[in-house]
Amino acid sequence: MRGDGSGFQLFDDPAVGESSDDEELPKDEVGRQKIKSQYYDLLGIRMQKLCGRILNRERINKTLEGIYFICVRCEKVCHNLDEGLVEDENNEKNMCVPCSKLPAAPPKSAEPPAPRPKKRVAVRRAIAAAKATKKVTAKATKKTTATATKKATAKATKKTTAKATKKATATAIKKATATAIKKVAKTKAAKTAKTSKKATKAAKKK
């Protein structure tokens, strides 16, 4: 990239040929159109900022100069040999010839906002989508965790209750069995005592 004070250059100047001034000028319109397309690709969103500025000056021969610029009105990349150039000495409002013949446009009250680059919008959309996905995933995970915890708690409670019931039942059975044995032993002892008493009475009568 080189500059000569009147603009800036993205492409090197072609070498000045040895041809004389009266030699036929080259008319490589296809090549110039290609370079214009390259300017659109290279500048991107800077096109609006550089509107009205000279982009590049190139020496075609000893007497003729080629100038690429952005027209301040149509905002297109133009060339002085194709669209013509009405040059502004301050390099701020350069204009192509067709636009210079149009009626003067009324002054703008305010500069319109610069269009958002498509890439930046796509990135913002991707970030928003990622956030939404993260939120949904977190919600689903929270719900799944809560359900799993609830099931685990219910299972543990059921197991503990069953164990406690089993233990209580065993204790009750053991206690009831001991009471029954004690009662039977008491009844048997009472019966034995009664029998002994009768036997003693019978012996005394004799």
C-alpha positions in Angstrom: 0.0 0.0 0.0 1.5 3.4 -1.0 0.3 7.0 -1.0 1.3 10.2 -2.7 -0.5 12.7 -0.5 -3.7 13.0 -2.5 -5.2 9.6 -1.5 -4.0 6.2 -0.6 -3.2 3.1 -2.7 -4.0 -0.5 -2.3 -2.2 -1.5 -5.5 1.3 -0.6 -6.7 1.6 1.8 -9.6 2.3 0.1 -12.9 5.7 1.0 -14.3 5.7 3.9 -16.7 6.3 2.6 -20.2 8.7 4.0 -22.8 5.9 4.9 -25.2 5.6 8.4 -26.5 2.8 10.8 -25.5 1.1 10.5 -28.9 1.0 6.7 -28.7 -2.5 5.1 -28.4 -3.7 4.9 -24.8 -4.4 1.5 -23.3 -8.2 0.9 -22.7 -8.2 -2.0 -20.3 -11.8 -1.6 -19.0 -12.1 -5.2 -18.0 -9.0 -4.9 -15.8 -10.3 -1.7 -14.2 -13.7 -3.4 -13.4 -11.8 -6.2 -11.7 -9.8 -3.7 -9.6 -13.1 -1.9 -8.7 -14.5 -5.2 -7.4 -11.4 -5.8 -5.4 -11.9 -2.4 -3.8 -15.4 -3.4 -2.7 -14.1 -6.6 -1.1 -11.1 -5.0 0.6 -12.8 -1.9 2.0 -16.1 -3.5 3.1 -17.8 -1.2 5.7 -15.1 1.5 5.2 -16.7 2.4 1.9 -19.0 4.8 3.6 -16.2 6.4 5.6 -14.1 6.9 2.5 -17.0 8.2 0.4 -15.8 11.2 -1.8 -12.1 10.3 -1.4 -9.5 9.3 -3.9 -8.4 5.7 -3.4 -5.5 5.4 -5.8 -3.6 7.3 -8.5 -1.7 5.3 -11.2 0.5 6.6 -14.0 -0.7 5.2 -17.3 1.9 7.1 -19.4 3.9 10.3 -19.2 0.9 12.5 -19.7 -2.1 10.5 -18.5 -3.0 9.5 -14.9 -5.6 7.0 -13.9 -7.5 7.7 -10.7 -9.8 5.4 -8.6 -12.2 7.2 -6.3 -15.5 6.8 -4.5 -18.2 9.1 -5.8 -19.6 11.2 -3.0 -23.2 10.9 -4.4 -23.6 7.4 -5.9 -21.1 6.0 -3.4 -19.6 3.7 -6.1 -15.9 3.0 -6.9 -15.2 4.9 -10.1 -12.3 5.6 -12.5 -11.7 8.8 -14.3 -11.3 7.1 -17.6 -14.7 5.3 -17.2 -17.1 7.5 -15.3 -15.0 10.7 -15.4 -14.0 12.7 -12.4 -15.0 16.1 -11.0 -12.1 16.4 -8.5 -12.4 18.2 -5.2 -9.2 20.0 -4.2 -9.9 19.1 -0.5 -10.2 15.4 -1.5 -13.6 15.1 0.3 -16.3 15.5 -2.3 -14.9 13.9 -5.5 -17.7 13.0 -7.9 -18.2 11.1 -11.1 -19.3 13.1 -14.2 -22.8 11.6 -14.4 -23.6 12.5 -10.8 -22.1 16.0 -11.2 -24.8 16.6 -13.9 -27.7 15.7 -11.5 -29.5 18.4 -9.5 -27.9 19.2 -6.1 -29.3 16.9 -3.4 -30.9 18.7 -0.3 -28.7 18.7 2.8 -29.1 15.7 5.0 -30.5 16.5 8.5 -28.6 13.7 10.1 -26.2 11.0 9.0 -28.0 7.6 8.7 -26.6 5.0 11.0 -23.9 2.8 9.4 -25.3 -0.6 8.4 -24.3 -3.4 10.7 -21.8 -5.8 9.2 -23.5 -9.1 8.4 -20.7 -11.0 10.1 -21.3 -9.2 13.4 -25.0 -9.7 13.3 -24.5 -13.5 12.6 -22.1 -13.6 15.6 -24.6 -11.9 17.9 -27.4 -14.3 16.7 -25.1 -17.3 17.4 -24.3 -16.0 20.9 -28.0 -15.5 21.6 -28.8 -19.0 20.4 -26.0 -20.4 22.6 -27.4 -18.6 25.6 -30.9 -19.8 25.0 -29.6 -23.4 24.5 -27.6 -23.1 27.8 -30.7 -21.9 29.6 -32.9 -24.7 28.4 -30.2 -27.3 29.2 -29.7 -25.9 32.7 -33.5 -26.0 33.3 -33.7 -29.6 32.0 -30.7 -30.6 34.1 -32.2 -29.0 37.2 -35.5 -30.8 36.6 -33.8 -34.2 36.0 -31.7 -33.7 39.2 -34.7 -32.9 41.2 -36.6 -35.9 39.9 -33.6 -38.2 40.6 -33.2 -36.8 44.1 -36.9 -37.3 44.8 -36.8 -40.9 43.6 -33.7 -41.6 45.6 -35.2 -40.1 48.8 -38.4 -42.0 48.4 -36.4 -45.3 47.9 -34.2 -44.6 50.9 -37.3 -43.7 53.0 -39.1 -46.9 51.9 -36.0 -49.0 52.7 -35.6 -47.4 56.2 -39.3 -47.8 57.0 -39.3 -51.4 56.0 -36.2 -52.1 58.1 -37.7 -50.3 61.1 -41.0 -52.1 60.7 -39.2 -55.5 60.5 -37.2 -54.7 63.6 -40.3 -53.5 65.5 -42.2 -56.6 64.5 -39.4 -58.9 65.6 -39.2 -57.1 68.9 -43.0 -57.3 69.4 -43.0 -61.1 68.6 -40.1 -61.7 70.9 -41.8 -59.8 73.7 -45.1 -61.5 73.2 -43.4 -64.9 73.1 -41.6 -64.2 76.4 -44.9 -63.0 78.0 -46.7 -66.2 76.9 -43.9 -68.5 78.2 -43.9 -66.6 81.5 -47.7 -67.0 81.7 -47.6 -70.7 80.9 -44.8 -71.2 83.5 -46.9 -69.4 86.1 -50.0 -71.4 85.3 -48.1 -74.6 85.5 -46.5 -73.6 88.8 -49.9 -72.7 90.2 -51.4 -76.1 89.0 -48.4 -78.0 90.6 -48.9 -76.1 93.9 -52.6 -76.9 93.9 -51.9 -80.6 93.2 -49.4 -80.7 96.1 -51.8 -79.1 98.4 -54.5 -81.7 97.7 -52.0 -84.5 98.1 -51.0 -83.1 101.5 -54.6 -82.8 102.6 -55.3 -86.4 101.6 -52.3 -87.6 103.5 -53.4 -85.9 106.7 -56.9 -87.5 106.6 -55.5 -90.9 106.5 
